[in-house]
Amino acid sequence: MAVKKTELYSLLWEAANKLRGGVEPARYKDYVLTLLFFKYVSDRYKGQLYGDFIVEEGASFDDLIAAKGKKDIGERVDKILSAFMEENQLQGSLPEVSFNNEDELGRGKELVDKVTGLIAVFENPAIDFKTNRASGDDIIGDAYEYFMMKFAQESGKSKGQFYTPSEVSRIMARLVGISHIEPRQGRPWTLYDPAAGSGSLLIRAADEAPVNRQGNAMVSIYGQEKDNATAGLAKMNLVLHQKSTGEIKTHSTLTSPQYLDEYGQLRKFDFIVMNPPFSDKSWSDGITPENDVFHRFDGYGIPPEKNGDWAWFLHVLKSLTEDGKAAIIMPHGILFRGNAEETIRKQVLARKYITGIVSLPANLFYGTGIPACIVVVNKEHADDHEGIFMIDASQGFKKDGNKNRLREQDIERIVQTYNLRREIDGYSRMVSYEEILEGNGGNLNVPRFIQRPSTELPQDIAAHLQGGIPAGDLDSLAALWQVAPNLKQRVFTQIDSGRFALLLTPDELATRITADEMLIAQETVEVSDMLASWAEACAKPALLGVNRDTHPRLMIREVGEELLDHYADAKVLDPYDVFDVVMNYWNTRLQDDVYVIKASGFLAGREVEYDYKQKKTDNGQTTDTVQIKGFEGLLIPATIIEAEYFPREQAQLAELDRTLLRSEADLESLLEEQPEEDNPFAEVLSSTGKVVEKELNARLKALDAMKQSSQLDVLNELIDTFTQKKVIRVDRLLEQHPDIAALDLYGKSGKPIKTKLKKARQELARSAPVPEAYQDEYEALAGYRDRLDQVKALRKQAKAARDELSQKVLARYGTLTEDEIKHLLFDRKWMPHLQSEISSIFDQQVTTHATRITDIARRYERTLPRIQAAVNNSRESVLNSLKKMGYTW
């Protein structure tokens, strides 16, 4: 069965997290990612003669499985990994870990259990990279990225710097311009990251580069990373993303750059992306900046001794070809700090190398909370550059735990605004070099050039004094009046040229606005028509045309960009909010479906996933049994099959469920209505206030035993006599009590039988009274028992109906045709979800408008004269009361 990306991520992380114990994330990631890498390589290359890696017997993941549970498992795993690395000349290239490290993994059985459990995680059939890898977009590579993100989140401020958030990496990759390259003769295009970290930024940029006609990458990858363990992560990352030809070298980039030309100078690269350590205090260790052998600071100046931001920047400039381009993450300080940094900044500006600055939200990065920006460098035809395109994207983000995170709409808004050089008030602007150098002294601080417009309305003193709503306040709702021009006249009347009066009470506004026919018509246009137009023209051909050659990331980007075009004329919805809906659905569900279809075809829509009952093992763990608890469609939810093919049965079951819910609610109400004191249920309640059925039955039985009646006494005597086999005495009792003899007590022989006697006693006991002191308790408990029996019968009936419907649904899955599957996916699953989410956003926008109008109306509701009159009335009332009490002055 095809693997789902999001399920794979959760499976790996949750399982690994349980096994982590006391090992710090900064170290534990090395263990987990090493095993993930080894599992992937072993699955992909074992048995291949000419693969990228050699995986032989004794050095494969199968050998790790054989070591599970062994007392010397740690030593065995180390030997297996060592043999693999030696065979592939990887010694020193991967993170240094020992699965026999008792300080980190525990001693004795603890180490055995932990390492065994970790191997078992990757032994899961869902993590089978022989069959589950979708070419082009690499599931395992994305899983590796997911792991690094999770580890970075948990590693804390000092140890999370190895990872650049993927959202920022994606922006930089698209801003640097690598997607526009074309094949060239002579030498390949080159991409370089001088502070490679785990390689995620480098890989994102490389993913943007096109491939040639043979399907080969048109860009060669190079990176340098100071930390050996982190460099190992980067190397594994490259392999898992099908970029094993990429190079990662180790050493301090500023002290000892590893990429040099034949003359011993810095090698030149076409594209550079970089997220260096911020404000690097030790940047100059090991070099003499004034006599830098690579001439990185010549003509610019020497950066401050304890701040290496510009040192890294100048290293990039020196490493670029004459027409090279770069995207660099930098702290905001480089934009405005003075002294030596100001001198360097002015020299760079004079050369017109900086062509873009994107100000990012604070607290995005795992290693620091410092606000940062992306600086875009372009050396091609630098003399012709006219200015710097600036974007203030600092306000676009969502909270993610204790960090901020860019949304999909933030990423796309930044990229499209930058690439189209679209100037937006309060967000983006092209600023000339003359304005920067001559008007602002070389200061690049973004707020100097882009001022965010205030959303706060000014207080109108005249309106507070005289009443009425200022025309300017209503003008702030111009977007609403454009959609619903008649609404303004229905809600407000004009007093004079500058003031309006409300025709309704503030409480009536929201209802009137949401019921406006023009707004309702616009909702149809933006929620239904625009979406349907995009779906038919773009989404449907793309999603229903998925096959093994599809590149899902490219596909969703293309349909996403088309979505923005289709919503360009929206008047209520922000097109980027709609884009966010689509991309969030892609990230949480839709991409899973697409990757399954890519790997297995649309007939995977017939597949179901079973949920098995679990049991506890001897060691306290839980494991699946063979007993099926339920099922769900791999691609198509069972509820969709029910609604499409079994609507009558679904409706009947829904009605049963509603009846059951009402009955259960009545049962709860019966308990809630009882008094706290003298509660008739006191004898049968648990510590949590719930009725214990066993106690209920026992109490009713005890109360039944207290019941008294002359008939019941006779029948009890009759049963005792019958039990003692005193036949004559039985006959005499029946003759003496004809009312008892008339009951249904007899078998086929005409003689009383025991079962009939007991049944008769039950019926008499039911009608016989209990002692008066227990009457209320008995009636309450018996009534509850009757209702509980009804609920249990309904539950049984609902379960039988559900089981019957489930069997029909299960059978229907197996007969679905490809056309039916496509219809169910697109028309019943994907599009309805998107339409529902977009409708919610439209409603939120209208509610926001209604709230703003209500706030404006209430703002000037109480004028100063009214307030003064109220104060005077209150004062007069107090004075009169005091006079009546005899107080005068």
N, C-alpha and C positions, 0 to 999 in steps of 0.2 A: 504494500500500500504506500502511496506517495506521502512524503512528509510535508507537514505544514510548517512554514518558517517560524511563525510566532509560537506554535506549540513546541517546536524544537528548542527555541530560546528558553522558554519557561521551564521545560523539562531539564535542560542542562543546568540552568542557574539554580533552580530550587533544590535539585538533588545535590549539586555541588555545595550549596550553601549549608545544607544539613550536615554535610561531612566535614565542613571546614574546622569546627571546633575552635581552638584557641589560636590558630595560625592567622597572622595579620593578612589582610587582603593584598598588601603590597608583595607579600611572599607567596601567598596561596595561589595567586593568579599564575605564577610561574609553573606550579605543579599542574594546575588544571589545563592551562593553555598548551603545555608541553604534551600532555596526554591527548588533548584534542587534535593537535598537529600530528602526533604519531598515529592516532587512529585513522585520520584522513589519509595520510600517506600510505599506511599499511593497506587500507581498503582499496585505494586507487591503483597501487603499483605492485602489490604482491603477485608474483608469477609472471610479470612482464619482463621481457628480455631487453627492451630498449626504452624503458620508461625514464622519466626524469630522476627517479630515485631507485635504488637497489634495495629490495625487501626480501631477505632470504629466510629460510627456516632457522629458528633460534633467535630471530631478530624482528619479529612481527607482533602485531597486537594479539594474535592467537596465542602467542607464547605468554603474554601477560595474563590472558584468561586462564591458562594452565597453572599459573602461579598463585591464583586466588586461594586464600585460606591457608597457604603454607606458612610455617613458622618463620621461614627465611624469605618471605615475599619481598621485603624491602631490598635485600641484596640481589634477589633474582631480577627484579624490575630494573635496578641500576645496571646490571650486566646486559640485559636485553637492549636497553636504550643505548648503552655504551657501544655495543656491537653494531647497532644501526648507524650511530653517528660516525663511528670509525669507518665503516664500509662506504659511507657517503661523504667522508671528509668534512664532517660538520662539527668536529671537536672545537669547543670554544665559541661556536657560532650561536648556540641556543642558550637559553637561561640555565644557569647552574643550579640544578636541583638534585637532591638525593632522596629517594623514597625509603631510605634506611636511616633518615635523620631523626633520631629519637627526641632531640630537643624541640623539633617542630611538629612531629607527627605522633609523639607519645612512645611509650615503651611496651614491649611484649604484645599482649592481645590487643591493646588499643591501637598500636601501629598496624597490626595485621588486619583488624576490622576496618580501619580507616582506608588503607590502601586497597583492600579488597572491595570495599564499597565504592570507591572512586572508579576503579576499573569497571565495576558492574554498571555504573552510570553510562559509560560509553559502550557497554555491551548491549544496551537496549536496542531491539530490532529497528526502532524508529531512526536510530543514528547509524544507518547503513549507507556509507558514502559510495559504495559500489553502484548503487542504483538511484540514490536519492539526490544526486547532484544534477542540477539543471544547468546546462551549459550556458556560458555567457554571463548570466547573473548567478553568482555562486552562493548557494545556501550556506555552505560551511564557512566561507569567508565572511559572510554577514553574521553568522553565529559567533565567530571569533571577535568581530567588531563589537557585538552585543556584550560579550564577556568583558572586554576591555572597558567598555563604558560602565558596566555595573561595578567592576573592580575600582575604577576611578572614582565613582560615586562614594564608595565605602572606604577609600584609602585616606581621606582627609586632605587637608590643605597642603601638607608637605610632600605627599607622595602621589598625587594625582596628575602631575604635570606631563606624564608620558602620553596622555591622550588628549587630542584636540576634538571637542564635540563635533559629531558628524554633521550637524546643521551648519556650523561655521566652515567646516571643510568643504561642504557642498557649494557654499557661496563662493569661496575663494577659487575653487576649481572652475567655476563658471565665469568668474570675473577675469581670470588671467588670460583668457582667450585661446586656450589650447584646442578648443573644439573646432576652430576654423582652419587648422593646418591642412595642407594638401601634400601628397607624395612629392618628394624632391630627390634629385639625383645627387650623388656625391657623399652625403653623410645623413644619418638619421636625425630626426628631431630629438632633443634631449630635455629631460626634466630632472630637477635637482631640489633636494630639501636639505639644507645645511644643519638643521636641528630636527632630525627625522623622527625622534621619539619612537612610538610604536608603528610608525609607517602609515597611519590612517589618512593623514592629509596628503601624503604622496600618492597613495592609492586612489583616493577620490579624484585627484587631478588627472592621474593617468587614465582613469575610467572615462573622463571627458574626451580624451583624444580619439579621433576616428581610427578605423583600421583600413588597411589597404585592400586591394581586390582579392588577395589571397586570404584575407581574414586575419592577417598578422598586425600586431601593434605598430603604429607609425612613430612611437616615441620610446626612447630608451630611458630607463629609470635609474637614478643615482641618489644615494642619501648617506649622511654621516651622522653618527650619534655617539656621544661621549660615554654613556653608560653601557657596559657590556650586556647586562641582562636585558635592558630595554632594546638594544640593538638586536638581540636574539628574538624578541617579540616581533620586531619589524621584519626580520628575515622570514619568520614563520608566516607572518601576515601576508607577505608578498607571495609565498608559495600557495597559500590557501586561496588567494585571489587570482590564481593562474598567471602570476607575474614573477615566476621563479628566476627569470633572467635578470631581474633587477638587482642592483648592487647596494649593499649597506656596509659601510666601513666604520670602524670605531676609532675614536680619539677625539680630543677637543678640537672642534672646527676652527676656532679663532687661533688657537696655539699651533695646531698641526693639521692644516687642511690636507686631506688625503687625495684630492682630485687635482692633479697638476698636469701641465702640458710638458712638451719635450724640453722646454727652456726652464723648467722649475717654477713657472709662474702658475697662477690660478687658472684652472681649466674654465672655459666659457660654456655657458648653458643657454639654451633657447628660452626655457621657462623655469622659474623658481617659485616655490611656495614654501612658507616658513612660519612656524610659531615658536620663536626662541624663548629662552627663559627671560622673564621680565626683569629689568633693572639689574642685570647680572653684575654683581659686585666683584667677581674674580675674573672678569673678561680678559684682563691684561696679564694674568699669571702666565709666565713662560715666554712672553714676547716683550720687545721694546717698541712701543708704538711709534716713537719718533723715527726709528730706523726699521720699520716693518719691511721685511724682505719681499712682501707681496704688494707693497705700495697701495694698500687699501685706503690710507688716509691722506694720500697726496692730493693737494688741492682742495681739501675739505676742512681739515683740522683734526685734532686729537680729541676723542670723546672723553668725558670725565672719568677719572680713575676708578670711581666706585659705581659707575652706571654704564653698562655696556649696550644700552638700547641702540645707539647710533653706530656702535662698532659692528653689531650684527647687520644693521641696515647697509653700512658701507661695504661689508663683505659680500652682500648680495649684489650691490651695484658693480663691484669689481668682477663678480663671477658671471655677469650677464654678457651675452654677445651684444654687438652694436645695435641689433634690432630686438634684443631680448625683452621679456616681460616677466613681471613678478607680482605676487600678492603676498603681503607680509602682515602678520598680526603684531601689533605694537600697543603698548600702554598709551593712554592719551597724553602723557607727559611729553612725549617727543614732539607733539604739535605746538607746544607753547613754552617749554622751559627755556631759560635764558643762558647767558654766558657761552661756554664752549658749544653747547648744543644749539644755541641760536645761530652761532657762526656757521656750523655745519649745515643747519637747516636752510639758511639763506643761500649757501653755495649749491645745495641740491636743487632748490627752487630756481636759481638762476639758470640751471641747465635744463629745466623743464622736464625732469624725469618723472616726477610724481603727477599722475593724471587722475587719481581718484582717492577719496577717503570715505570710508563707511564707518560711522560711529555706532558701536554696538551697545546693547544693554549691559549694565553692570552685572557682575556675579554669574557670568556664563561659564567660566572656565573652572576646572576642578582643582587647579593648583593655586588659585588666587581669586579674590573677589574684586580686584581692581578693574575698573572699566577699561575696555580696549577698543581698538579700531582696526580696520583692514586698510592698509595703504597699498594702492595699486601703482605699480611702476611700469613705464613703457619707454624704452630707449629708442624705439623705431621712429625716425623722423622727428626727433625731440624738438628741433628748432621750430617746427610747424605747430607745436602744441600751443593752444591759446589759454588754457587754464586748467583748473582742477574741478572735477565733478564731485560734489560733496553730498552725502546722504546722512541725515540724522535718523537712524533707525533705533535709537536708544529706548523708545517707548513701546516697541512691538515685541512682546514675549509672553510666556505663560510661566507660572510657578511649577517647579518640579522638585518636590522635597524642599531642601534648603538652598537650591540653586534656581536660577532663571534659565529658561530654555526657549529658543526660537521656535515659533510655530511654522507650519508649512507655508502659510500665507505670508509670513514675514520674510522667509527665504525668497519666495517668488517675487514679492514686491520689490525687494532689494535688487535682485538680478535683473528683472525687467526694467525697473527705473534706471538702473545704471547703463545697461546695454542700449537702451533707447534714448538715453540722456534726456529723460522726461523731467522737466522742472515742475515740482509740486510745492505749493505754498506751505511752509512749515516743515517740509520733509526733504526736499532736494533742490540743489541749485548749482549751476555752472558759475565758478568764481574765477575771474581772470587773474593771471600772475601779477599784473600791475596792481590790482586791488589788494592782493595779498602782500606784496613787497612794499609798495609805496603807501598804501592806505593803512596797512596794519603791521608794518614792520616785520614781515615774515612770520607773523603769528598765524598758525593754522587751526586754532581752536574752533571747532565747528559751530558752537553757539554764537560766535562773532558774525557768522555769515548766514545762519539759518535760525530764525526765531520762531519757536512754536507758538501758533496763535492760541490765545486764551479761550477756553470754552466757558469761562465764567462771565455772566452778564453783569454789566455795571449797575449799581444801585441808582435809581432815578429819584432824586430828592423831591422833585415837583410832584411825581406820582404818589410818593409817600405822603405828601402834604395834601394834595388835592384829589387823589383817587384816580382811577383809570389805569389802563395798562399801556405802557409806552409802545409806540409803533416799532421802535428798534428791537424790543424784546420779541415781538411777533415776527420781525424780519429774520431773526435767527432760525426760524422754522421754514425758511423759503423752500427747502427741499420737499417738505410736506405739502405746502400750498401748491407747489408745482404739480404734484400728483393728484391732489384733491382740491382744486381751486374753489369749489363751492363750499367747502367745509369751513373756511375762514368766515364767510358771511353768515353761516348758520350758527356759528359759535360766538362770534363777536359782532358788535355794532360800533361804528366809528363815532366818537364824541366830537373830535376836532381833528386837525391835521396831524397831531402828534399823539393822540390818545384813543384807546378803544375801551369799550365796556363789555363785560361778559354777559351773554344772554341766558346762560344756564348757571346752575350752581356748580362749584368745582367738583362735587361728587358725581355729577352727571356727565362730566367731560369724557371720561374713558369709554363709557358705553357708546356715546354719540360718535366718537372718533372711530372705534373699531367697527361700527356698523355702517360707516360711510360707504356708499355704493362704488365710488371711484377707487377707494382703497381696496375694496374687495375685488374689483375688476383688475386692478394692478397686481394683486396677489396671484390671480389666475395667470397673468402674463409672465410674472417672474418666477413663480413656483412651478407652474405646469408647462406653459408654452415654451419658454426659453430652455428649460431643461429638456423637454421633448425634442426641440430642434437640435440641441447639442447631441442628445442620445442617438437620434436617427442619423445625423451626419457624421459623427465622430466616434462616440463611445461604442455603439452597436457593432460597426464594422471592425473596430479594433479588438474589443473583448470577445466577440464571437468568432474572430479569426485567429485566435491564439493557437499556435502550434509549436513544434520543437524549435523552430527557427526564430520564434518571437524573442525579443529582448524586452522583458517586462519594464525595466526602469525607463528605457527610451519610450516605450509605448505610453506609459502613464504620464510622462512629461509632455508628450505631444498632445494627448487628449486633454491634459490639464491646461495647456496653453490655449487650445481651441475653446475650452470652457470660458476662459477669460474673455475671449473675443465674442462669444455668444451672449455674455452678460455685460458687455461694454455699455449698453444702453439702459441698464437697470437703474431705476430711480429711487427705489427703497433699499434694495440689497446692495452691499458692497461686493463687487465681483470677487474680491480676495477672500471674503468670508465664505462665499460659495466654494471657491477653490479649496479652502481649508476643510470644508465638509467632505469633499471628494478625496482629498489626500489623507485625511484622518481615517476615512473608511478604507482606503487603500492600505494604510499601515496596519490597521487592526484586523481586517478581514479579507478585503478584496484581493490583496496580493497573495494570500494563502490559496485562494481559489485559482488564481491565474497560474501560480507555480505548479499546483496539482494538475491543472489542465495541460500545461506545457509538458510536464513529465509523462502524463498518463492518458491524455486525450479527454474529450468531453464525456466519453462513456464512463469515466470515473464517477460521474453523477449517479451511477447505479450502486456505488459502494456505500456500505454502512459501517459505522464504528460501534462496537459493542461495549457496554459498560458492565463490568463483571463485579459480582459481590466479592468482598475481601474478607480475609481472616488473618488473625495474628499468628506469627510463627513463634518458635520456641525462644528466639532471641529478642522478642518484642516488636519485630518489624511487621509490617502488613504486606500481604501478597494477594494477588487475584486468585479467585477460585474459578472453576469451570462453569459456575452458575451465572447465567446472564441476568442482569438487573434491568437493563434497558438498552436502547440503541439510538443512534442519531446518524443522519446522512452525512457522508464525508463532505459533499458539496451542497446538497439541498436539504434544508431542515425538514424534519418529518411533518411539522405543522403546515408547510407549504404543500406537501403531497396530500395531506388531509383536506385542506381547503380546496385544492384543485380537482381532486378525483373523488373525495368522499365528503362532500359538504353536508349531506343529510346526517350521516353518522357523527360528524364533528359537531353539528348543531345540537343533536340529541345529547351527546356527551357534555357539551357546554351547559345545557339546561340541567342535567343531572348534577354537575359540579356546582352550579348556582344554588340548587336546592340543598345540596349537602352543606354548602357554606352557610346558608341561612339557618339550617338545623343546628350546625355547630355553634353559630353565633347565639341562637336561642338557648342552647345548653350553657354557654358561658354567662349569658344574661341571668339565667336562673340562679347561678352562684353569686353573681354580683349584687343581686337584689336582696340577699339575705342580710339580716342585722348582724353587727359585730358581736353583740352580746346575745346569748341564747341561740346561737347559730345552729339550726338543725343538722348542718353538715359537719359539725365540729368533730364527730367521731370518725369521719371517713376522709379527712383532708390530709394531704402530705404537708411537709414543712414549707413547700412553695405555694400552698394554697390550692393545689389541684386535687380533684377527687380520685382516690385510689380504688379502682374497680373491685379489687379483691376485698378491700375493707368494706366497700359498699354492699357487696353480696353477703358478707359475713354479718354485717349489722342488720340487714333486712331479714336474714335468717333468724337472728336472735330476736328481733321484734316479732316475727311471725310466730316464734315459739311462745310469745307472751299472749297471743290472741286467745280469746275465750268466747265460747258459745255452747249452748246445750247440745246442738247437733255435732259440733266439733268434739265435745267430750265423749259423746256416744261413739263417734267414728274412731276416735283414738282407742277407746276400750275395745271396739270391734277388731281393730288391726292387731292389738296386743293379743287378743284371744285367738285370732286367726293364726298369728305367728306361733302360739303355743299349741296349735292343732287341736283346740277344744271345739270340735265340730258341733256338739249339742248346744254348747253355750253360744256359739255363733248364730245358730238357727233361732235360739230363744231371743237373742238381742234384736234380730231382724223382725221377729214377730211383735216384740214390744214397741218397736219404733218404725212404724210403716213409712214415715217420711224419709228415713235412712234407707229402708229397703227399696224405696222407689228410685234411688240413685242408680247410675250406671256402674254396677259393681260386679257384673257376672260375665263369665266366659261362655263358650259354646255349650258346655255341659249344664249350664244353668246354675252353677255354683259360683260363689264369690272367688275372685282371683286377686293376688297380691298387687299387681300393677294397677288394676282398676281401683282397688281400695286406696292406694297412695295418690292416684290422680284425683280421686274424689276428695281426699283430705286437702290436697293443694287448692282445689277450687273452693272448698268451704273456708279454708284459711284465708283465701284472697278476699272473701266477702266478710269474714268475721272481723270484728273491731279489736284493735289493740287497746290496752288500758289508756284511759283518758290522758294521763300524764305524758304518754308517748305519741299521742295522736298527730300533733303537728310535725314531729320529726318523721314519723312513718309516711305521712302523705307527701312530704317534701322528697324523701329518699325514693319512695316508690314512683313518684312522678319523674324524678331524674332518671331512674332506671328505665322507665318506659321510653323516654326521649333518647336515652343512650342506645337502647335497642334499635330505635328508628335510625339513628345516625349510623350505627354499625351495619344495618341492612342497606342503607344508601351507599356506604363506602364499598360494600361488597358488590352492589349493583354497578357502581361507577367503575370499580376495578375490572369487572367482567366486560363492561362496555369498552373500556380502554384497551384491555387485552385483545378483544375481538378486532377493534379498529387498528391496533398495532400490527396484528397479523396481516390485515389487508394492505396496510401501508408497506410493510416489509416485502410482501409479494409484489407490490406495484413497482418498487424500486428496480427489481430485476427485469422488468419488461419495458422500462423507459427507453425510448428511442433517442438518438442524438438530437433531433429537432425538438423533441419534448424537453430534453435537458436544457438546451439553449433557451427555450422559451421560459422555463421555470427560473433559470438563473437570472436572465436579464429582466424579464417583465414581472416576475413575482418576488425576486429576492433583491437584486442590486438596485434597480431603479426605485422601487417603493421605499427602500431605506433612505436613499439620497433625497427623494422628494419629501419625506417626513422630516428629515433634518433641516432641509432648506426652508420648509414651511415654519418650523420652530423659530428659525432665525428671523424670518419675515415678521412673525408675531412679536418677537422680542423688539425688533426695530419700531414697530407701530406702538408697542407698549412704552418704549422709551420716549417717543414723540408725545404720547398722551401724558406721561408723567411730567415731561418738561412743561407742557401747556398748563397742567394743573399746578405745578410749582409756581409758574409765572403768575397765574391767576390768584393764588393764595398770597403771593409776595406783597401785593398792593391791596389786599382785601381790607385791611384795617388801616385807615388813614390817620394822620396825626389828630385832626379834629375829633374823630370817633374815639380815639384812645383818650384824648383829653376829656371828652364828655363822659366816658366810662369812669375815668378817675374821679371827676367831679361828682358823679352820681354816687360812687362808692364813698367818697369823703362826706357827702351830705348824709348818707345813710348812717355812717358811723357817728357823726355829730348828733343826729337825731336820737340814736340809741343811747348815747352818753347823757343827753339831756333828760331822757326818760328815767335814767338811772340816778338823776340828781346831780350830775357833774356839769358845772358851768364855769366858764372863764371869760 
